[in-house]
Amino acid sequence: MSTKNKIKNFVKKKNLNPMNNRKKVGIILFATSIGLFFLFAFRLTYIVAVGKVAGVSLPEKTADLYQGSKVVKAKRGAILDRNGEVIAEDATSYSVYAILSETYLGEDNKKLYAQKKDFDALAEILDRNTELSKDEALNYLNKGVNEDGTVKFQVEFGSKGKNITLETRQKIEDELKQKKLAGLYFEGHPARIYPNGVFASHFIGYTDSVDAEDDSKGLVGKMGLEESYNDILKGQDGKIEYEKDVYGNPLPGTVASKKEAVDGKDIYTTIDSRIQSQLESLLDPVVEEYKPEDMTAMLMKAKTGEILAMSQRPSFNPETKEGIKEWRNLLVEDRFEPGSTMKLFTTAAAMQEGKFNPNTTFAYPAGGYKLDDRTVNDHDFGAVGPLTFRQAISWSSNVGMLTLEQMIGGDKWKEYLEKFGFGKSTNSDLAGESAGELPGDNWVDQAMSSFGQAISVTNFQMMQAYTAIANDGSMLKPQYISKIVDKNTGEEKVTQPEKVGQPVITPQAASDIRTYMIDTVEDPNYGIAYDVYKVPGYHVAAKTGTAQITGKNGYMAGLTDYTYSVVEMVPADNPEYILYLTMKKPQTYTRDALAKIANPLMKVVMDSMDSDSAATEDVAK
């Protein structure tokens, strides 16, 4: 055998030797283990030193697993009337649930979960205090087992276990304490209550859940004060941090830190609940009798601009949401042609310009007053005979106002409309307020606006302008907030009367207009509302209005296709109150329709004023 072959055989034998192979494998495994050990040790050291794995912070992850937090909802501020009577306030409704997990223990391992042996007693408590029957409660408790046989951490009790009042919760908790039972707990849900029901609803507004899927996130204002002053009412939420178990539930007695919630501020309105309730009760039967498309009503203190009562129809219950059909706050959002109640401002402008003589008689043109292609007539087509300008007010003569407007001049008349605040917002801070619309620059529109057509206004604008007549020329902004109170600090922000611009007319002109307004209800010959509007013991300054309504093809022509209105100032010589009512497109109408609201309301108001004055005098004595 050659040397070469011997070497090959030797190598072959050596490679086939099992001992050699095992040694090699052992060496490789040992070396690998040593390498992995040092790699693991290095990695572990790095993780301990740095505290991160794949960019994830281990301390933060641990905190997420065993530390929890909970938002503490701020209490929404209340809305109250001028005397502190609640109109809207926060409440909390509760849902009940039972914790079944045996891991839910307190100090000294006290059992805080619902034990199987106590199910019957717990079900009886729920039966006595909620809509749940004992069998229904037991059914929920006994079903608290997962498919794999493990016990659920907690069970809820369906819809009958929700909407529980604080009083009911306290009763249940008292029974649990008396019977030394545990396991039933409550989760609060924000709610808003409106104890008066239909009560200036479009002005007050309502609230809804921030998140329709999760009502624990709180409430947000919708419409009216609730919406416009949401930031003031809502407050600032707080926060609680605590330790939690492996199920993510808070461990009793482990609160680590707490940031107090800051409750929302309370808003005191200028509304008088007694008068507002009376107004609401008077509106309903009138709506039922005449069936108008809509109605509005506002009562204001003449010397301050404070609104004591205001409402509209249709309306709704802000708590139940029943009746929400008309989403507009008609008092600020709806603009309309006011009709003859505008004639007071035409008269005021004419007086101020020296164009008004109450005893001067004006001519009624044969066939009516011609305005280009239009003809304007009075409601009686001139049948009453010649009128003085004073009688034109009480008889509500369109021709008389057209005559005055032509004497003033269209441009000058438009200036007065602007001085009285028309064509611009009253800056009420209520959502959706309309600025209305002034008449166009053409002479026909300017002339027609003298008797309340070809111009659109809002209720707030009309009430603001009326204060100039009631308050000796000084115009006041409508006020609906009396004060805002911060319960957290005790700070109060009181609202003061706010004058709008310079006096529009002189005190004498304002006084004369009110005197002529008395004729509307007291002059048997020229009073268009003679003996209709009355307040026992007082003279009433009043002006009625009947305005055509614009349709798709011009003014509507139906028998009652009008906006009927009246403004009253009482007492006429030195007004304390201004009342303004409107009724749009009733199915039927009688001349005393609005008086069915005005007369009883103003009697209550004046009786109340007299009683307050008498009480003040008694205290002074």
C-alpha positions as CSV (number, residue, x, y, z in Angstrom):
1,M,0.0,0.0,0.0
2,S,1.3,3.3,-1.0
3,T,2.1,6.0,1.5
4,K,-0.6,8.1,0.0
5,N,-3.2,5.5,0.6
6,K,-2.1,4.9,4.2
7,I,-2.5,8.6,5.0
8,K,-6.1,8.5,3.5
9,N,-7.1,5.5,5.6
10,F,-5.6,7.1,8.7
11,V,-7.6,10.3,8.2
12,K,-10.7,8.3,7.4
13,K,-10.4,6.3,10.6
14,K,-9.8,9.4,12.7
15,N,-13.0,11.1,11.3
16,L,-15.1,8.1,12.0
17,N,-14.1,8.1,15.6
18,P,-17.2,8.9,17.7
19,M,-15.2,10.3,20.6
20,N,-13.7,12.9,18.4
21,N,-17.1,14.1,17.1
22,R,-18.6,14.3,20.6
23,K,-15.7,16.4,21.8
24,K,-16.1,18.8,18.9
25,V,-19.8,19.2,19.5
26,G,-19.2,19.7,23.2
27,I,-16.7,22.4,22.5
28,I,-19.1,24.1,20.1
29,L,-22.0,24.0,22.6
30,F,-19.9,25.2,25.4
31,A,-18.5,28.1,23.4
32,T,-22.0,29.0,22.3
33,S,-23.4,28.9,25.8
34,I,-20.6,31.1,27.1
35,G,-21.3,33.5,24.3
36,L,-25.0,33.6,24.9
37,F,-24.5,34.0,28.6
38,F,-22.3,37.0,28.1
39,L,-24.7,38.4,25.5
40,F,-27.7,37.9,27.9
41,A,-25.7,39.4,30.8
42,F,-24.8,42.4,28.6
43,R,-28.3,42.9,27.4
44,L,-29.7,42.6,30.9
45,T,-27.2,45.1,32.2
46,Y,-28.1,47.5,29.4
47,I,-31.9,47.1,30.1
48,V,-31.4,47.7,33.8
49,A,-29.2,50.7,33.2
50,V,-31.2,52.2,30.4
51,G,-34.7,51.0,31.4
52,K,-35.9,50.5,27.8
53,V,-36.7,47.6,25.5
54,A,-37.2,48.2,21.8
55,G,-37.7,51.9,22.6
56,V,-40.4,51.1,25.2
57,S,-39.8,52.5,28.7
58,L,-40.2,49.7,31.3
59,P,-41.0,52.0,34.2
60,E,-43.8,53.6,32.1
61,K,-45.0,50.2,31.1
62,T,-45.1,49.1,34.7
63,A,-46.9,52.2,35.6
64,D,-49.5,51.6,32.9
65,L,-50.0,48.1,34.3
66,Y,-50.4,49.0,37.9
67,Q,-51.1,52.7,38.1
68,G,-54.4,54.1,36.9
69,S,-56.0,57.5,36.7
70,K,-59.6,58.8,36.6
71,V,-61.0,62.1,35.5
72,V,-63.0,63.9,38.2
73,K,-65.8,65.7,36.3
74,A,-66.4,69.3,37.3
75,K,-69.9,70.2,38.3
76,R,-71.6,72.3,35.7
77,G,-72.7,75.7,36.9
78,A,-76.4,76.2,37.7
79,I,-78.7,78.6,35.9
80,L,-81.0,80.5,38.3
81,D,-83.6,83.2,38.1
82,R,-83.0,86.7,39.6
83,N,-84.1,85.5,43.0
84,G,-81.9,82.4,43.1
85,E,-84.6,79.9,42.1
86,V,-83.1,77.0,40.1
87,I,-83.8,76.9,36.4
88,A,-81.2,74.3,35.5
89,E,-78.6,72.5,37.6
90,D,-76.3,69.5,37.5
91,A,-77.4,66.1,38.8
92,T,-75.9,62.7,38.7
93,S,-77.7,59.5,37.8
94,Y,-76.1,56.1,38.7
95,S,-75.9,52.6,37.3
96,V,-75.4,49.7,39.8
97,Y,-72.9,46.9,39.2
98,A,-71.6,43.9,41.3
99,I,-67.9,42.9,41.6
100,L,-67.5,39.2,41.8
101,S,-63.8,38.7,41.6
102,E,-62.3,37.3,44.8
103,T,-59.2,39.4,44.1
104,Y,-61.1,42.5,45.1
105,L,-59.9,42.8,48.7
106,G,-59.5,45.7,51.0
107,E,-57.2,46.3,54.0
108,D,-56.5,43.2,56.1
109,N,-57.8,41.2,53.1
110,K,-61.4,42.3,53.8
111,K,-63.7,40.9,51.2
112,L,-65.2,43.7,49.1
113,Y,-66.7,41.5,46.3
114,A,-70.1,39.9,46.2
115,Q,-69.9,36.5,47.8
116,K,-72.0,33.6,46.4
117,K,-73.7,33.1,49.8
118,D,-74.9,36.8,49.7
119,F,-76.5,36.7,46.3
120,D,-80.0,36.2,47.6
121,A,-79.7,39.1,50.1
122,L,-78.2,41.4,47.5
123,A,-81.0,40.6,45.0
124,E,-83.6,41.4,47.6
125,I,-82.0,44.9,48.2
126,L,-82.1,45.6,44.5
127,D,-85.7,44.4,44.3
128,R,-86.7,46.8,47.0
129,N,-84.9,49.8,45.6
130,T,-84.8,49.5,41.8
131,E,-87.0,48.3,38.9
132,L,-85.2,45.0,39.0
133,S,-87.1,42.0,40.4
134,K,-85.3,39.6,42.8
135,D,-85.2,36.9,40.1
136,E,-83.8,39.3,37.5
137,A,-81.0,40.4,39.9
138,L,-80.2,36.8,40.8
139,N,-80.0,35.9,37.1
140,Y,-77.4,38.6,36.4
141,L,-75.4,37.6,39.5
142,N,-75.4,33.9,38.7
143,K,-74.4,34.5,35.0
144,G,-71.2,36.2,36.2
145,V,-69.1,33.2,35.1
146,N,-67.1,33.0,31.9
147,E,-67.3,30.0,29.5
148,D,-64.0,28.6,30.8
149,G,-65.4,28.5,34.3
150,T,-63.6,31.6,35.6
151,V,-65.5,34.3,37.4
152,K,-66.1,37.6,35.7
153,F,-64.6,40.6,37.5
154,Q,-68.0,42.3,37.6
155,V,-71.5,42.2,36.2
156,E,-74.0,44.9,35.3
157,F,-77.8,44.8,35.6
158,G,-79.0,46.0,32.3
159,S,-81.3,49.0,31.7
160,K,-83.2,48.5,34.9
161,G,-80.0,49.0,36.8
162,K,-79.5,52.4,35.3
163,N,-80.9,55.9,35.9
164,I,-80.7,55.5,39.7
165,T,-81.0,58.7,41.8
166,L,-78.7,59.7,44.5
167,E,-81.4,59.1,47.0
168,T,-81.8,55.5,45.9
169,R,-78.1,54.9,45.8
170,Q,-77.9,56.1,49.4
171,K,-80.7,53.8,50.5
172,I,-79.0,50.8,48.9
173,E,-75.6,51.7,50.5
174,D,-77.3,52.1,53.9
175,E,-78.9,48.6,53.6
176,L,-75.5,47.1,52.6
177,K,-73.9,48.7,55.6
178,Q,-76.7,47.6,58.0
179,K,-76.6,44.0,56.7
180,K,-72.8,44.0,56.5
181,L,-72.8,43.1,52.9
182,A,-70.4,44.1,50.1
183,G,-70.2,43.8,46.4
184,L,-72.7,46.4,45.0
185,Y,-71.1,49.5,43.6
186,F,-72.3,52.6,41.5
187,E,-71.0,54.4,38.5
188,G,-72.0,58.1,38.2
189,H,-73.2,59.6,34.9
190,P,-73.6,63.3,34.4
191,A,-77.2,64.6,34.0
192,R,-78.9,68.0,33.9
193,I,-82.3,68.7,35.4
194,Y,-84.7,71.5,34.5
195,P,-87.3,71.5,37.3
196,N,-89.7,73.9,35.6
197,G,-90.2,71.9,32.4
198,V,-91.2,74.2,29.5
199,F,-89.8,77.4,30.8
200,A,-88.1,79.9,28.5
201,S,-86.7,76.8,26.9
202,H,-85.2,78.2,23.7
203,F,-83.5,81.0,25.8
204,I,-82.2,78.6,28.5
205,G,-81.3,75.8,26.1
206,Y,-80.4,72.2,27.0
207,T,-77.4,69.9,27.3
208,D,-76.3,66.7,25.6
209,S,-73.5,64.2,26.0
210,V,-70.1,65.3,24.6
211,D,-69.8,61.7,23.3
212,A,-73.0,59.9,22.4
213,E,-71.2,56.5,23.0
214,D,-69.8,57.5,26.4
215,D,-71.8,59.7,28.6
216,S,-69.1,59.7,31.3
217,K,-67.3,62.4,29.2
218,G,-69.7,65.0,30.4
219,L,-72.2,67.4,29.0
220,V,-72.1,70.2,26.4
221,G,-74.6,73.0,26.0
222,K,-77.0,73.1,23.1
223,M,-79.0,76.2,22.3
224,G,-79.5,79.3,24.4
225,L,-77.5,80.1,27.5
226,E,-76.3,76.5,27.8
227,E,-74.6,76.8,24.5
228,S,-73.5,80.5,24.4
229,Y,-72.1,80.3,28.0
230,N,-70.8,76.7,27.9
231,D,-67.2,77.7,28.7
232,I,-68.4,79.5,31.8
233,L,-70.8,76.8,32.9
234,K,-68.7,73.7,32.3
235,G,-65.8,74.3,34.7
236,Q,-62.5,72.4,34.6
237,D,-62.2,68.6,35.3
238,G,-59.9,67.2,38.0
239,K,-57.9,63.9,38.1
240,I,-57.3,61.1,40.6
241,E,-54.3,58.7,40.3
242,Y,-54.4,55.3,42.0
243,E,-53.0,51.8,41.9
244,K,-54.9,49.1,40.1
245,D,-54.9,45.3,40.0
246,V,-54.2,43.0,37.1
247,Y,-57.7,43.5,35.9
248,G,-57.3,47.2,35.6
249,N,-59.6,48.0,38.5
250,P,-58.7,50.5,41.3
251,L,-57.4,49.0,44.5
252,P,-59.2,50.3,47.6
253,G,-57.3,52.9,49.6
254,T,-54.5,53.4,47.0
255,V,-55.1,57.0,45.8
256,A,-51.7,58.5,45.1
257,S,-52.6,62.0,44.1
258,K,-55.7,64.1,43.4
259,K,-56.2,67.3,41.4
260,E,-59.4,68.9,42.5
261,A,-62.1,69.7,39.9
262,V,-63.0,73.4,39.4
263,D,-66.8,73.6,39.2
264,G,-68.5,75.8,36.6
265,K,-69.8,79.3,37.5
266,D,-73.4,79.9,38.3
267,I,-75.4,82.2,36.1
268,Y,-78.2,84.3,37.7
269,T,-80.6,85.4,34.9
270,T,-82.9,88.4,35.1
271,I,-85.9,86.1,34.7
272,D,-88.5,86.2,37.5
273,S,-89.7,82.6,37.9
274,R,-93.1,83.7,39.1
275,I,-93.8,85.9,36.1
276,Q,-92.2,83.4,33.7
277,S,-94.4,80.6,34.9
278,Q,-97.5,82.8,34.6
279,L,-96.5,83.7,31.0
280,E,-96.0,80.1,30.1
281,S,-99.4,79.1,31.5
282,L,-101.1,82.0,29.6
283,L,-99.5,81.1,26.2
284,D,-100.7,77.5,26.0
285,P,-104.5,78.1,25.9
286,V,-104.1,80.9,23.4
287,V,-102.0,78.6,21.2
288,E,-104.6,75.9,21.6
289,E,-107.5,78.3,20.6
290,Y,-105.9,80.2,17.7
291,K,-103.3,77.6,16.5
292,P,-100.7,80.1,15.2
293,E,-97.6,79.1,13.3
294,D,-95.6,80.6,16.1
295,M,-95.8,83.1,19.0
296,T,-93.3,85.2,21.0
297,A,-93.5,87.1,24.2
298,M,-91.0,89.4,26.1
299,L,-91.5,91.4,29.3
300,M,-88.8,93.9,30.2
301,K,-88.1,96.3,33.0
302,A,-88.1,99.7,31.2
303,K,-85.5,101.5,33.4
304,T,-82.8,98.8,33.3
305,G,-83.4,96.7,30.2
306,E,-83.7,93.5,32.3
307,I,-85.9,90.8,30.7
308,L,-88.2,89.4,33.4
309,A,-89.9,86.8,31.2
310,M,-89.6,85.6,27.6
311,S,-90.9,82.6,25.7
312,Q,-92.0,81.3,22.4
313,R,-94.3,78.7,20.9
314,P,-93.8,76.0,19.8
315,S,-91.5,75.2,22.8
316,F,-90.1,72.1,24.4
317,N,-89.1,70.4,27.7
318,P,-85.3,70.7,27.9
319,E,-85.0,67.8,30.3
320,T,-86.9,65.2,28.3
321,K,-86.4,66.9,24.9
322,E,-90.1,66.4,24.3
323,G,-91.5,68.9,21.7
324,I,-88.2,69.9,20.1
325,K,-89.4,70.9,16.6
326,E,-88.5,74.5,16.3
327,W,-84.7,74.8,16.8
328,R,-84.5,78.6,16.4
329,N,-84.6,81.0,19.2
330,L,-87.2,83.2,17.5
331,L,-86.5,86.1,19.8
332,V,-83.0,86.7,18.3
333,E,-82.8,84.5,15.2
334,D,-86.1,85.1,13.5
335,R,-86.4,88.3,11.5
336,F,-89.8,89.6,10.4
337,E,-91.6,92.7,9.2
338,P,-93.1,94.3,12.3
339,G,-96.0,96.2,10.8
340,S,-97.7,99.0,12.6
341,T,-95.7,98.9,15.8
342,M,-92.9,100.5,13.7
343,K,-95.1,103.6,13.5
344,L,-94.0,104.7,17.0
345,F,-90.5,105.3,15.6
346,T,-91.7,107.1,12.5
347,T,-93.6,109.5,14.8
348,A,-90.5,109.9,17.1
349,A,-88.3,110.8,14.1
350,A,-90.9,113.3,12.9
351,M,-91.1,114.9,16.3
352,Q,-87.4,115.1,16.6
353,E,-87.1,116.7,13.1
354,G,-89.9,119.2,14.0
355,K,-92.3,117.8,11.4
356,F,-95.0,116.5,13.7
357,N,-97.9,118.6,14.8
358,P,-100.5,116.4,16.6
359,N,-103.4,118.6,15.6
360,T,-102.5,118.9,11.9
361,T,-104.9,117.1,9.6
362,F,-103.5,115.3,6.6
363,A,-105.3,114.4,3.4
364,Y,-106.3,110.9,2.5
365,P,-105.6,110.6,-1.3
366,A,-108.5,109.3,-3.4
367,G,-107.9,105.7,-4.2
368,G,-105.0,105.4,-1.7
369,Y,-101.4,106.6,-1.5
370,K,-99.5,105.8,-4.7
371,L,-95.9,104.5,-4.4
372,D,-94.9,104.0,-8.1
373,D,-96.8,100.9,-9.1
374,R,-98.0,100.2,-5.5
375,T,-101.0,101.6,-3.7
376,V,-101.1,101.8,0.1
377,N,-104.4,102.1,2.0
378,D,-105.5,102.2,5.6
379,H,-107.3,99.2,7.1
380,D,-110.6,101.1,6.7
381,F,-109.7,102.6,3.3
382,G,-110.2,106.1,4.8
383,A,-113.8,105.5,5.8
384,V,-113.3,107.1,9.3
385,G,-112.7,110.5,7.6
386,P,-110.0,113.1,8.0
387,L,-107.4,112.3,10.8
388,T,-104.9,114.4,12.7
389,F,-101.4,113.1,13.1
390,R,-102.2,112.2,16.7
391,Q,-105.2,110.2,15.6
392,A,-103.0,108.6,12.9
393,I,-101.1,106.8,15.7
394,S,-104.1,105.5,17.6
395,W,-106.0,104.6,14.4
396,S,-102.8,103.1,12.9
397,S,-103.0,105.0,9.6
398,N,-100.5,103.9,7.0
399,V,-101.2,107.0,5.0
400,G,-100.5,109.2,8.0
401,M,-97.1,107.5,8.4
402,L,-96.3,107.8,4.7
403,T,-97.0,111.5,4.9
404,L,-94.7,111.9,7.9
405,E,-91.9,109.9,6.2
406,Q,-92.1,112.1,3.1
407,M,-91.9,115.2,5.3
408,I,-88.8,113.8,7.0
409,G,-87.1,112.6,3.9
410,G,-86.2,109.0,3.1
411,D,-82.4,109.3,3.8
412,K,-83.0,111.1,7.1
413,W,-85.7,108.5,8.1
414,K,-83.1,105.7,7.4
415,E,-80.7,107.5,9.7
416,Y,-83.2,107.3,12.5
417,L,-83.8,103.6,11.9
418,E,-80.1,103.1,12.4
419,K,-80.1,105.3,15.5
420,F,-82.9,103.1,16.9
421,G,-80.6,100.1,16.4
422,F,-82.2,98.4,13.4
423,G,-80.1,96.7,10.8
424,K,-77.4,95.6,13.3
425,S,-77.1,93.0,16.0
426,T,-77.9,93.9,19.6
427,N,-74.8,91.9,20.6
428,S,-76.9,89.6,22.8
429,D,-74.3,86.9,22.8
430,L,-77.0,84.4,22.0
431,A,-76.2,82.0,19.2
432,G,-77.5,82.8,15.7
433,E,-78.6,86.4,16.4
434,S,-79.8,88.1,13.2
435,A,-79.1,91.7,12.4
436,G,-82.4,92.1,10.6
437,E,-82.4,94.2,7.4
438,L,-82.9,97.9,6.7
439,P,-85.0,99.0,3.8
440,G,-83.3,99.4,0.4
441,D,-82.1,102.7,-0.9
442,N,-85.0,103.1,-3.2
443,W,-87.7,105.5,-2.0
444,V,-90.5,103.0,-2.2
445,D,-88.9,100.7,0.4
446,Q,-88.0,103.6,2.6
447,A,-91.5,104.9,2.5
448,M,-93.1,101.5,3.2
449,S,-90.8,101.0,6.2
450,S,-92.5,103.9,7.9
451,F,-95.5,101.6,8.6
452,G,-93.4,98.4,9.2
453,Q,-93.1,96.8,5.7
454,A,-89.9,96.4,3.6
455,I,-87.8,96.2,6.8
456,S,-87.0,93.2,8.9
457,V,-86.4,93.2,12.6
458,T,-85.9,90.9,15.6
459,N,-87.7,90.8,18.9
460,F,-84.6,91.9,20.7
461,Q,-84.2,94.9,18.4
462,M,-87.8,96.0,18.9
463,M,-87.5,95.8,22.7
464,Q,-84.2,97.7,22.6
465,A,-85.8,100.5,20.5
466,Y,-88.9,100.6,22.7
467,T,-86.7,101.5,25.7
468,A,-86.0,104.8,24.1
469,I,-89.7,105.7,24.2
470,A,-90.3,104.2,27.6
471,N,-87.2,105.6,29.1
472,D,-87.3,109.3,28.0
473,G,-85.1,108.9,25.0
474,S,-82.3,106.7,26.5
475,M,-82.0,103.4,24.7
476,L,-81.0,100.3,26.8
477,K,-79.5,97.1,25.7
478,P,-81.7,94.0,26.6
479,Q,-80.2,92.3,29.6
480,Y,-80.8,88.7,30.5
481,I,-78.0,88.0,33.0
482,S,-78.1,89.5,36.5
483,K,-74.8,88.2,37.7
484,I,-72.2,85.4,37.3
485,V,-71.0,83.8,40.5
486,D,-67.8,81.8,40.9
487,K,-68.5,79.3,43.7
488,N,-64.9,78.4,43.9
489,T,-63.7,81.9,44.9
490,G,-66.9,83.6,45.9
491,E,-66.3,86.3,43.2
492,E,-69.4,87.9,41.7
493,K,-69.7,89.7,38.4
494,V,-72.8,91.9,38.4
495,T,-74.4,93.1,35.2
496,Q,-75.1,96.8,35.0
497,P,-77.7,98.5,32.7
498,E,-76.0,99.4,29.4
499,K,-77.0,102.5,27.4
500,V,-76.9,102.2,23.6
501,G,-75.6,105.3,21.9
502,Q,-76.8,108.8,22.6
503,P,-80.4,109.6,23.4
504,V,-82.4,109.1,20.2
505,I,-85.2,111.5,21.1
506,T,-85.9,114.1,23.7
507,P,-87.7,113.3,27.0
508,Q,-90.6,115.4,25.9
509,A,-91.0,113.6,22.6
510,A,-90.9,110.2,24.4
511,S,-93.5,111.4,26.9
512,D,-95.8,112.8,24.1
513,I,-95.6,109.5,22.2
514,R,-96.7,107.5,25.3
515,T,-99.6,109.9,25.8
516,Y,-100.7,109.4,22.2
517,M,-100.4,105.6,22.7
518,I,-102.9,105.8,25.5
519,D,-105.5,106.8,22.8
520,T,-105.1,103.4,21.2
521,V,-106.9,101.7,24.1
522,E,-108.9,104.6,25.6
523,D,-110.2,106.7,22.7
524,P,-113.6,105.3,21.8
525,N,-113.6,107.0,18.4
526,Y,-110.0,106.6,17.1
527,G,-108.6,103.9,19.3
528,I,-108.0,100.8,17.1
529,A,-107.8,98.6,20.2
530,Y,-110.3,100.5,22.3
531,D,-111.1,98.8,25.6
532,V,-109.0,95.7,24.6
533,Y,-105.8,96.2,26.6
534,K,-106.2,97.2,30.2
535,V,-104.5,97.0,33.6
536,P,-106.8,97.9,36.5
537,G,-105.6,101.1,38.2
538,Y,-103.2,102.2,35.4
539,H,-103.2,103.9,32.1
540,V,-101.7,101.6,29.4
541,A,-99.6,103.0,26.5
542,A,-100.1,100.5,23.6
543,K,-99.6,100.1,19.9
544,T,-100.9,97.2,17.9
545,G,-99.5,95.8,14.6
546,T,-100.8,93.7,11.7
547,A,-98.0,92.9,9.3
548,Q,-98.4,91.1,6.0
549,I,-96.1,88.1,5.5
550,T,-93.9,87.6,2.5
551,G,-94.4,84.4,0.6
552,K,-92.8,83.0,-2.6
553,N,-94.8,85.3,-4.8
554,G,-95.0,88.4,-2.8
555,Y,-97.2,89.1,0.2
556,M,-99.6,86.3,1.2
557,A,-103.3,87.0,0.8
558,G,-105.0,84.6,3.2
559,L,-107.5,85.9,5.8
560,T,-105.0,85.5,8.7
561,D,-101.7,85.5,6.8
562,Y,-100.3,88.2,9.1
563,T,-98.0,88.7,12.1
564,Y,-100.2,90.2,14.8
565,S,-98.4,92.1,17.5
566,V,-98.8,94.5,20.4
567,V,-96.4,96.6,22.6
568,E,-97.5,97.9,26.0
569,M,-95.8,100.3,28.4
570,V,-97.2,100.4,31.9
571,P,-97.7,102.8,33.7
572,A,-98.0,105.0,30.7
573,D,-96.8,108.2,32.3
574,N,-93.6,106.6,33.8
575,P,-93.2,103.1,32.4
576,E,-91.9,100.4,34.7
577,Y,-92.5,97.6,32.2
578,I,-92.5,96.9,28.5
579,L,-94.4,94.0,27.0
580,Y,-94.1,92.8,23.4
581,L,-96.2,90.0,21.9
582,T,-96.3,88.5,18.4
583,M,-98.5,85.9,16.8
584,K,-97.8,84.6,13.3
585,K,-100.4,83.1,10.9
586,P,-103.0,81.9,13.3
587,Q,-105.8,79.7,11.9
588,T,-108.3,82.1,13.4
589,Y,-107.9,85.6,15.0
590,T,-110.0,87.9,17.2
591,R,-109.0,91.4,18.3
592,D,-108.6,90.3,21.9
593,A,-106.4,87.3,21.1
594,L,-103.2,88.8,22.4
595,A,-105.0,90.6,25.2
596,K,-105.8,87.1,26.7
597,I,-102.1,87.0,27.5
598,A,-101.3,90.7,28.1
599,N,-104.1,91.6,30.5
600,P,-103.7,88.9,33.1
601,L,-99.9,88.9,32.9
602,M,-99.7,92.7,33.4
603,K,-102.1,92.5,36.3
604,V,-99.9,90.0,38.0
605,V,-96.9,92.1,37.3
606,M,-98.4,95.4,38.6
607,D,-99.9,93.7,41.6
608,S,-96.5,92.2,42.4
609,M,-94.9,95.6,42.0
610,D,-97.4,97.2,44.4
611,S,-96.9,94.4,46.9
612,D,-93.1,94.9,46.8
613,S,-93.4,98.6,47.2
614,A,-95.7,98.2,50.2
615,A,-93.3,95.8,51.8
616,T,-90.4,98.2,51.2
617,E,-92.4,101.0,52.8
618,D,-93.2,98.8,55.8
619,V,-89.6,97.9,56.3
620,A,-88.6,101.6,56.1
621,K,-91.1,102.5,58.8
